[in-house]
Amino acid sequence: MPSVLPAGGEVTHIVTQLVLQLAIILIAAKLSGELCMRVLRIPPVLGELAAGVIIGPHLLGGIPIFGWEAFPVLVDGGVIPVSTELWSIAQVASIVLLFFVGLELNLQVFLRYAGPATAVALGGVLLPFILGAVGTVAMGYADSFTDVQSLFVGAIMTATSVGITARVLSDLGALDSSEGVTVIAAAVVDDVLGIIVLTVVVGIHAAGGVSASNVGIVAAKALGFWLGLSVIGTLVAPYVARAIGAMRVRGARVALFLGLAFLAAGLAETFGLAFIIGAFSMGLALSGTNLAKELEEPLSAVYEALVPVFFVVMGTLVDISSMVDTIVFGVVITLLAIVGKVVGGILPALFTGFNMRGSSRIGIGMLPRGEVALIIAGIGLAEGVIGEEIFGVSILMTVVTTILAPMGLVLLYRNKAEGRRAVASRQRR
C-alpha cells in the first residue's frame, strides 16, 4: 500500500518548521504574559493574544530572517493563515483548556446554576443574532433580514469564547464563584445553540431553504449528545476514576484522564458539536472525583505548556489590514456585538437572582467571541456564504470583544462583594 505521507525530506522540513514555531510561540507567550502581569497588571491571556498578532504571518512572522519566515502566510485558498500542523496543536490545546476548566468546576454548583445559565445563554444568542442581522441590512451589506449574509453575521455574533472567559476567571480566582459558574455554563449552552444556528444558516445557503424537520433533527442531535455525555459521564465517573486510580504505571493516570478528554472531544465533533464542548463535559463529569483533585498539579503542568499555544495562534489569525476598507461597518457591528452580549446577559441574570454587580460580571463574561467566532467566520468564508469584507469585520469584532472582556472582568472583580441578591440581603441582616 503506497504511503500517504510526504517524502522523508519534506516531513523533516515540516517538523523543523513546527518545532521552531512552537519555540517562538512559547517564549513570546510567557514573556508577554509576564509583561502584562508584572507591568501592566492585566491578565496574561491578553499578552498571549497580542504576542500572536505581533509574531503572526501578517506582521513580523511574514518577514524573512536569514531566508526563513517564521509564520509564512498561506495562500493556497485556506482561511486559516497558519499551517495545518500548528492549527491542529492549537485545537488540542483548546481541548486541554476546556477539560481543565470542567475539572476545576464544582458539579453541584454547576447544576445549581443551570437555570440562570440557560436564561443567560438564550439572551446571549437571541439579542446578538437579531442585532447582527439588522445591522448588516442597515449598513447595506444585505438586502433583507432573510438574506443569508445578514443571517450569517447574526450567527457569528452569537458566539461566546468560553476558553478566554474561563482563563480570565481562573486568573482572578473567580472560576468557582456563582457568576463564574453561570458564565461558563451559559457559554457552553451558548455554543450548542450557536452550532445549531450555524448549521441552519449554512443549510439555507446550500439548499436555498431549510425545513423545520431538518432544524429539529440538528437541534435534537446536538442537545441530545451533549446532555447524554454529561449525564452518562457523571454516572460512570466514580467507577472510571476508581479504575484509573488503581493504575501503577508511571504517568498512567494523567495520560488516561487526557485520553478521556480527547475521546469526548472527538465524539462531540462527530455529532456536530465543537471539540471543546465534549472536553468540558468530560472534565465536569470527573470534577467530583477524588482523583481529579490528586491530579490537579500534574495536569496543570500540561495546561501551562499547551494552552498558551492556543491563545497565541488565535492572535496570529488577525490581519489588521483586512479591517481598513470596512472600518465603519466593523465599528457598527462591534458596538452591536458588545450591546447584544452584555445586555443579553445582564437582563436574564437580573431576573434569576443576581444583583447589578453580579449581572454585570455575567454580561461582560459573555462578551468575548474569540476562537468560536473565528471558526464560524472561517466556515462562512470557506462555504462562500460571506466574502473577505465581512470576514474582516468579524475579525475586528472578535478582537475588540476579546480584549474588552478581560479588562472589564478585572475591573468588576476588584470589589469582591457577592453578586447574588439573596446573599447580599443576608449580609445586611
C-alpha positions as a printed Julia matrix, in Angstrom:
429×3 Matrix{Float64}:
   0.0    0.0    0.0
   1.58   3.33  -1.01
   2.41   5.84   1.73
   0.19   8.91   2.09
   2.92  10.82   3.93
   5.16  13.36   2.17
   8.67  12.31   1.21
  11.21  12.0    4.04
  12.91  15.32   3.37
   9.59  17.14   3.28
   8.48  15.57   6.56
  11.72  16.72   8.19
  11.15  20.24   6.88
   7.56  20.32   8.2
   8.61  19.1   11.64
  11.55  21.53  11.79
   9.24  24.43  10.9
   6.74  23.3   13.52
   9.17  22.93  16.42
  10.75  26.31  15.69
   7.29  27.9   15.6
   6.41  26.29  18.93
   9.66  27.58  20.42
   8.86  31.14  19.29
   5.25  30.86  20.47
   6.06  29.6   23.97
   8.82  32.15  24.53
   6.68  35.02  23.21
   3.66  33.85  25.24
   5.46  33.7   28.56
   7.43  36.94  28.08
   4.31  38.87  27.04
   2.31  37.28  29.86
   4.97  38.32  32.37
   4.9   41.86  31.0
   1.12  42.04  31.31
   1.05  40.67  34.85
   4.11  42.48  36.27
   3.99  45.86  34.49
   0.53  46.41  33.0
  -1.31  44.43  35.72
  -3.75  42.87  33.28
  -4.47  39.16  32.65
  -1.61  37.31  30.9
  -4.02  35.99  28.28
  -4.12  39.47  26.72
  -0.36  39.38  26.33
  -0.58  35.97  24.67
  -3.16  37.22  22.17
  -1.1   40.35  21.47
   2.03  38.24  21.03
   0.2   36.23  18.38
  -0.74  39.37  16.47
   2.85  40.64  16.55
   4.68  37.42  15.62
   1.95  36.21  13.26
   2.16  35.91   9.48
   0.61  39.34   8.87
   3.34  41.22  10.82
   6.78  40.05  11.96
   6.23  36.38  11.19
   5.98  37.05   7.47
   9.34  38.87   7.28
  12.19  36.62   6.09
  15.11  36.44   8.51
  18.19  34.75   7.01
  15.86  33.45   4.3
  13.38  31.88   6.75
   9.86  33.06   7.53
   8.67  32.03  11.0
   4.97  32.16  10.06
   4.61  32.33   6.28
   1.2   33.44   5.02
  -0.54  30.52   3.37
  -2.1   31.49   0.05
  -3.49  28.13  -1.07
  -7.09  29.18  -0.62
  -7.33  28.27   3.05
  -8.91  30.67   5.5
  -6.52  29.86   8.36
  -3.18  31.59   7.68
  -1.06  29.11   9.66
  -0.04  25.56   8.85
  -2.38  22.64   9.38
   0.11  21.18  11.87
   0.23  24.3   14.04
  -3.54  24.76  13.86
  -4.01  21.14  14.96
  -1.8   21.62  18.01
  -3.76  24.77  18.88
  -7.01  22.77  18.75
  -5.51  20.1   21.02
  -4.55  22.92  23.4
  -8.15  24.21  23.4
  -9.35  20.7   24.33
  -6.93  20.64  27.28
  -8.08  24.13  28.3
 -11.78  23.24  28.42
 -11.15  19.86  30.04
  -9.22  21.6   32.8
 -11.98  24.2   33.18
 -14.51  21.4   33.65
 -12.29  19.7   36.24
 -11.95  22.94  38.22
 -15.7   23.49  38.48
 -17.9   22.08  41.21
 -20.55  19.85  39.59
 -23.15  20.54  42.28
 -22.66  24.31  41.92
 -22.82  23.94  38.12
 -26.17  22.15  38.34
 -27.45  24.68  40.86
 -26.92  27.49  38.32
 -28.12  25.55  35.25
 -31.39  27.53  35.2
 -29.83  31.02  35.25
 -27.17  29.83  32.8
 -29.79  28.68  30.29
 -31.62  32.01  30.57
 -28.36  33.93  30.08
 -27.42  31.73  27.11
 -30.78  32.35  25.41
 -30.41  36.1   25.91
 -26.82  35.93  24.67
 -27.9   34.21  21.45
 -31.19  35.88  20.52
 -30.29  39.56  21.02
 -26.89  39.46  19.26
 -28.36  37.43  16.39
 -31.14  39.99  15.83
 -28.78  42.97  16.14
 -26.27  41.39  13.76
 -28.88  40.76  11.08
 -30.42  44.25  11.5
 -27.01  45.96  11.44
 -25.94  44.16   8.27
 -29.11  45.23   6.45
 -28.96  48.78   7.78
 -25.35  49.19   6.57
 -26.25  47.93   3.09
 -24.34  44.65   3.2
 -27.52  42.56   2.81
 -30.81  43.12   1.02
 -33.15  41.83   3.72
 -33.26  40.17   7.14
 -33.68  36.79   5.44
 -30.61  37.33   3.27
 -28.06  34.62   4.08
 -25.3   37.21   4.68
 -27.3   39.03   7.35
 -28.19  35.71   8.96
 -24.54  34.66   8.96
 -23.37  37.87  10.61
 -26.03  37.21  13.25
 -24.68  33.68  13.67
 -21.12  34.95  14.13
 -22.31  37.38  16.81
 -23.98  34.61  18.84
 -20.59  33.05  19.64
 -19.04  33.17  23.11
 -15.44  32.16  23.73
 -15.7   30.08  26.9
 -11.95  29.48  26.76
 -10.94  33.13  27.11
 -13.5   33.93  29.81
 -12.58  30.78  31.74
  -8.89  31.66  31.6
  -9.51  35.18  32.93
 -11.85  33.97  35.69
  -9.28  31.36  36.67
  -6.54  34.02  36.85
  -8.85  36.12  39.06
  -9.68  33.16  41.32
 -13.37  33.56  40.43
 -13.95  30.47  38.3
 -15.91  28.74  41.07
 -17.95  31.83  42.05
 -21.69  31.94  41.36
 -21.12  34.36  38.46
 -18.16  32.38  37.15
 -20.07  29.09  37.11
 -23.09  30.76  35.48
 -20.94  32.32  32.76
 -19.12  29.06  31.96
 -22.36  27.04  31.92
 -24.09  29.7   29.81
 -21.17  29.83  27.37
 -21.37  26.05  26.87
 -25.14  26.21  26.23
 -24.48  29.25  24.03
 -22.03  27.27  21.9
 -24.5   24.4   21.48
 -27.18  26.87  20.35
 -24.63  28.67  18.16
 -23.72  25.41  16.38
 -27.42  24.83  15.68
 -27.82  28.38  14.3
 -24.7   27.96  12.15
 -25.93  24.63  10.76
 -29.29  26.14   9.85
 -27.75  29.18   8.11
 -25.29  27.04   6.12
 -28.21  24.77   5.2
 -30.2   27.76   3.92
 -27.24  28.81   1.78
 -26.67  25.33   0.38
 -30.29  24.43  -0.38
 -31.95  27.81  -0.7
 -34.02  26.95   2.36
 -34.23  24.54   5.25
 -37.18  22.58   6.56
 -38.45  22.66  10.12
 -37.86  18.9   10.36
 -34.17  19.3    9.46
 -33.76  22.04  12.05
 -35.39  19.79  14.63
 -33.07  16.89  13.76
 -29.96  19.08  14.08
 -31.14  20.53  17.39
 -32.08  17.14  18.84
 -28.79  15.61  17.74
 -26.67  18.39  19.29
 -28.6   18.76  22.53
 -29.12  15.02  22.91
 -25.44  14.21  22.61
 -24.37  16.98  24.99
 -26.9   16.03  27.65
 -26.25  12.31  27.14
 -22.49  12.71  27.51
 -22.92  14.87  30.61
 -25.38  12.52  32.33
 -23.65   9.25  31.43
 -20.24  10.72  32.21
 -21.41  11.85  35.64
 -22.9    8.43  36.46
 -19.85   6.38  35.45
 -17.18   8.89  36.57
 -16.69   7.41  40.1
 -16.14   3.91  38.7
 -13.83   5.15  35.93
 -11.82   7.22  38.41
 -11.52   4.25  40.77
 -10.22   2.04  37.93
  -7.74   4.69  36.76
  -6.62   5.33  40.35
  -5.66   1.66  40.67
  -3.11   2.01  37.84
   0.53   1.81  38.96
   2.33   2.55  35.66
   4.14   5.88  35.88
   2.03   8.67  34.36
  -0.87   6.35  33.54
  -3.47   8.33  35.5
  -2.68  11.65  33.8
  -2.48  10.0   30.38
  -5.81   8.2   30.82
  -7.53  11.37  32.06
  -6.33  13.22  28.97
  -7.32  10.24  26.82
 -10.89  10.53  28.09
 -10.86  14.25  27.3
  -9.72  13.6   23.73
 -12.26  10.79  23.33
 -15.14  13.03  24.44
 -13.89  15.86  22.21
 -13.7   13.61  19.18
 -17.17  12.19  19.79
 -18.61  15.7   20.18
 -17.16  16.78  16.83
 -18.51  13.6   15.22
 -22.02  14.51  16.43
 -21.77  18.04  15.04
 -20.68  19.85  18.21
 -17.38  21.57  18.91
 -14.39  19.67  20.34
 -14.35  21.94  23.37
 -17.91  21.07  24.43
 -17.07  17.37  24.66
 -13.85  18.09  26.59
 -15.65  20.4   29.02
 -18.44  17.89  29.63
 -15.93  15.13  30.42
 -13.98  17.39  32.75
 -17.15  18.4   34.56
 -18.22  14.76  34.93
 -14.86  13.85  36.52
 -14.63  17.01  38.66
 -16.38  15.45  41.66
 -13.93  12.54  41.96
 -11.07  12.43  44.44
  -8.68  11.54  41.64
  -9.37  14.85  39.89
  -8.04  16.73  42.91
  -5.0   14.46  43.15
  -4.12  15.03  39.51
  -4.57  18.8   39.6
  -0.83  19.54  39.84
   0.44  17.23  37.04
  -2.42  18.29  34.79
  -1.58  21.94  35.5
   1.86  21.34  34.01
   0.29  20.1   30.77
  -2.11  23.06  30.84
   0.61  25.67  31.27
   2.7   24.21  28.46
  -0.07  23.78  25.88
  -2.77  26.39  26.48
  -0.62  29.47  25.66
  -0.11  27.95  22.19
  -3.86  28.19  21.6
  -4.11  31.88  22.52
  -1.02  32.89  20.56
  -2.28  31.04  17.47
  -5.61  32.86  17.82
  -3.64  36.1   17.71
  -1.8   35.04  14.54
  -5.13  34.91  12.69
  -5.56  38.68  12.98
  -4.84  40.66   9.8
  -5.17  44.32  10.72
  -5.0   45.41   7.06
  -8.19  43.46   6.24
 -10.15  45.74   8.56
  -9.28  49.06   6.89
 -11.76  49.08   3.97
 -14.79  48.2    6.11
 -13.91  50.11   9.24
 -17.27  51.91   9.59
 -19.27  48.71   9.16
 -16.83  46.99  11.51
 -17.27  49.6   14.22
 -21.07  49.41  13.97
 -21.11  45.61  14.14
 -18.62  45.65  17.04
 -20.76  48.09  19.04
 -23.86  45.99  18.37
 -21.93  42.87  19.38
 -20.98  44.48  22.68
 -24.52  45.67  23.4
 -26.06  42.38  22.36
 -23.95  40.16  24.61
 -23.75  42.47  27.62
 -27.45  43.38  27.67
 -28.44  39.86  26.64
 -26.51  38.56  29.65
 -27.4   41.22  32.22
 -31.19  41.17  31.83
 -31.71  37.4   32.33
 -29.2   37.45  35.21
 -31.15  40.22  36.97
 -34.31  38.11  36.73
 -32.61  34.98  38.1
 -31.32  36.21  41.44
 -28.21  38.26  40.66
 -27.74  41.87  41.7
 -26.45  44.52  39.27
 -22.82  43.82  40.14
 -23.17  40.1   39.56
 -25.25  40.6   36.42
 -22.62  42.96  35.0
 -19.91  40.37  35.63
 -22.01  37.81  33.76
 -22.75  40.2   30.87
 -19.07  41.09  30.44
 -18.07  37.45  30.86
 -20.26  36.53  27.89
 -18.69  39.24  25.71
 -15.57  37.69  24.09
 -16.09  35.93  20.76
 -12.56  34.56  20.49
 -11.91  31.29  18.69
 -15.6   30.38  18.29
 -16.42  33.44  16.16
 -13.24  32.97  14.13
 -14.15  29.35  13.42
 -17.7   30.3   12.38
 -16.41  33.15  10.19
 -13.87  30.78   8.63
 -16.61  28.29   7.8
 -18.66  31.07   6.22
 -15.73  32.19   4.07
 -14.86  28.62   3.07
 -18.51  27.89   2.13
 -18.79  31.1    0.14
 -21.53  32.49   2.38
 -19.56  35.64   3.22
 -16.76  37.5    1.46
 -13.47  38.98   2.62
 -15.18  42.21   3.75
 -17.5   40.56   6.27
 -14.7   38.2    7.3
 -12.54  41.24   8.12
 -15.4   42.78  10.09
 -15.76  39.52  12.02
 -12.09  39.66  12.95
 -12.37  43.26  14.16
 -15.42  42.42  16.26
 -13.69  39.34  17.66
 -10.5   41.18  18.57
 -12.24  44.11  20.26
 -14.66  41.99  22.3
 -11.88  39.6   23.27
  -9.73  42.47  24.54
 -12.53  44.32  26.33
 -13.88  41.31  28.25
 -10.76  40.59  30.37
 -10.32  44.29  31.13
 -13.97  44.6   32.19
 -13.84  41.48  34.37
 -10.7   42.71  36.13
 -12.42  46.0   36.98
 -15.65  44.35  38.14
 -13.83  41.85  40.38
 -11.7   44.45  42.15
 -14.65  44.74  44.51
 -15.03  41.19  45.86
 -18.62  41.79  47.01
 -21.12  38.99  46.35
 -23.12  39.17  43.15
 -26.26  37.37  44.37
 -29.15  39.4   45.8
 -30.07  36.75  48.39
 -26.57  36.73  49.87
 -26.42  40.49  49.88
 -29.69  40.71  51.81
 -28.47  38.16  54.4
 -25.31  40.17  54.9
 -27.35  43.32  55.57
 -29.41  41.45  58.16
